[in-house]
Amino acid sequence: MRADVRQVADGTYLVHGSDTNWVILTEGDAVTLVDTGYPGDREQVLASLAEVGSSPEAVAAVLITHAHNDHLGSAEHLRATYGTPVYLHEAEVPHARREFLQQVSVGTVLSNAWRPGVLPWMVHALRSGGTTHNPVTAPAPFPTAGALDLPGRPVPVHTPGHTDGHCAYHVPGTGVLISGDALVSGHPTSRIEGPQLLPDMFHHERRRALASLDLLAELEGDLLLPGHGPVHRGPVRDAAHRARERAL
């Protein structure tokens, strides 16, 4: 399966993998890669870099929104093979090392298998490496506060709830918010379209996930690049408010 690479702003590409998105920010010959899909998406990740005229060697850093396998998939491969630094929020670093796991259990998924879309999603997740042991050996916390000295100058925004160290990435220069799983626009297990929280079973602490929507609503921007679902155009604050209304 080929990844769907779409340019959504200057130097900004949203890539739809098998079930998860990642983002490529370009600046000259260098790129920042935000998330890396499932372990089974590796060939798609590498192909998407080539499609934007880049390569794994040109990746200045991998930024991870959170350490679930469908976002962490090829981070260790890039780190071990090319020496690419892998950065996360400090609270997510031990999660990436797999000192603990804040991820929906197979048992919980099975108990929700009667819900529309859950069983096909589960089969795909299992086939794509969603439950494999896939740690990053040497993840690192962000090297500086504020905007990172990387292509796109992304600004980490701590948005806990989905996991303790979940981070979105704000790119003020292009009005982009890379929201990971703090705010999505669709999911195979959801029957609604547009801005929303993921179904409750996916969140480590739903209360904090709701509160993080308020943090996102404070950001200026009009281009939402979610971890799941299509690009959403329009004020980020409106998208965050809409998701909160739907979740209550």
N, C-alpha and C positions, 0 to 999 in steps of 0.2 A: 504494500500500500504506500502510495506516494504522499508526502506531506503537502498540505495546501498552504503555499506561501503568499501572503498578500501584503503589499506595501500600503500602510495606512496613514503615514505622514513622512516628512523628510527624514530619511535615514532610519525609519522605524518599520519593522515588519512583524506582523502577527502570523504565527505558524500554527495551523490546526493539525495536530498529530492524530493518532488513532482515536483517542477520547479526550486528550488533554492538549492545551495550547502552550507554546513557549514564544518568547519575543526576542528578536534580534535588533540591537541598536548599533548602527554603523557610524563610524567617523574616520574618514580616510580609509586606510587599509585595515584598521582595527575594529573589533566588534565587542560588544557586551552581550552575553547570552543569558537571558533570564528564564530559568527553569529548563528542564531537559526531557520532559515526557516520561513515559514508562521505560524500564530497562529494554523492553522489546521494541522501542521506538528509535533505537540508536542509529540505524541506517537512515531513517527519516531526518534525524537531527543533523547528521553529517551532510546529507543531500541538501537540506535547507540552507546550510551555510554556503555550500557551493552555488546554490541558486541565486544568492544575493551577491555573488562574486567574492566570497570569503573562503576561509578554510579553518580547520580546528587550530592550526598553529597561530592564526590571527586573533583568536579569542583572548582578550585581555583578562577577562575574569568571567566566571559563572556566578550569577546571583541566584539564590534559591529563595522562593517565597516561603516555602515550608518543606519539611523533610518527609513528606509522604512519597511512596515509591513512584507514583505517577507524575511527580515533579522532579524528583531526585535522580531519575533513571540512569542517565549517562554522566552524572557529575564526577563520580570516581574514575570512570574511564578517561575523561578528559584530564583530570588531575594527574592520574598515574602515567598516562601515555604522553601528554604534552606539557606537563608541569603547570597546568592552568590553575590559578587560585580559585577556591570555592568559598564564597562569602555568604554568611547568614547572620541573622540577629543573634546576639550572644546567648539568648535563651534557647535558641534552636540548634546551636552547635552540638551539644550532647545528644540531641535527638538525631542529628545527622550521623553521629558516630554510633548510633543505636545503643546508647546507654539506657534508653527507655524507648517505648513506642507509643505514641498517641495517634493511633490509627484504628478505624472501625474494625472490629473483629469479624472473623468469618461467621461466628455464631450469631452476632447481631445482624449481619447481612442476611443470613438464612432465615432469621425470625421475621425479616421484612421481605422475604422472597415473593410473597403474595402481591406486593405492590407493583403496579405497572412499570416495566422497564428494569426492575432490580435484577432479575435472574439473567437476562442477556448481558447486562453490564457486569455482573459478577463473573460470568464465564469469560468475558473479554479481559477483565482485570487479572484473573488467574492466568490466562494464556500469555498475557503481556508482562508478567513478572510482578504483579501487584502485591504478592505476599512473600516474595523472595527476600532473603537477608542481603541487603544492598547498602551497606554503610559507606560513608565517605571517611577515609582513613584519617585525613588531616584537614577537616574544615576549619575555617577561621571566622572570627567575628569581623564586622566591618572595620576597616583600618582607621577611619576617621568619622567624626560626626558630620551630619549634613550631607551635602552633595558629594558623591563619590567621584574621584578623579579617574573616571572611566568614560568610554564613548557614551554619549547621551547625557552625561552628568546626572544619573538617577539619584533621587533622594529617598532613602529607606524610610518607611512609615510603619512603625510597630502597630500591628492590628491583631492582637491576641484573641483567642477564642476558638478558632478552627484548630490551632495548636497554640502552645504557650508563646512561641517565638515567631509566629506568622508575621511576615512583612509584605506590605505592598511597596511599589516603587513609583514615585511621582517624578515625572519629567516635565518640569515647568516650561522649558523652552518650546515644547511642542504641544502643551496642553494634554499630555498623555498620563493616564493612571494605569499602571500594570497592577491589577488587583488580586492576582492569585485566586485563592478560594475564599477570601474575605467578602467578595462580591462577584457573582457570576451572572451570565446572561442565558444560561441553559445548562442542562445536564441530562444524560440518558435516563436517569431515574426521576426526573422532574417532568410534570405534565404542563408546566407553564413556560412561557417565553419572556425574555426581557429581564431586567435587573431583579435579582433575587438572592437570598441565602440558599446555600445547599440544603438538602433535607437534613433534619435534625440529627440523624444517626451518624453523620460525618463529622460533627463538631465535638471537640474535646470539652468545651464549655460554651454552651449556646448563649448564656447570658452575656459573656464577654464578647462573643461574636456579634451580638446585637449592638453592644456598646461601641464596637469598632466601626460599625456603619456610621455612627455619629462623627467619628474622627475623619472618615473618608469624605463626609459631607462638607467638611471645612476646607477641602482642597479645591483650588482653581484648576479647571480643566474641562474639556468637552469631548474627550476620546477615551473610552474605557476599553482596556484590553484585559479580559478576564482569563482566569485559568481554565474555564470551561464555557463554551458557547461562543457566538459570533461577536465581532466588534460591536460596541454600542456607542452611537454618536449622540451627543447632547450633554448638558451640564452634568458633571459628576455628582454634584450635590443632589440633583433631581433623581439620579439613578439610585443613590444611597437611600434617599427618603422613600422612594418607591419600594425598594427591597425591604426596608423596615416595616412599611405598612403591610406588605404581603406576609411578613413573618409574625405579625401580632395577631 
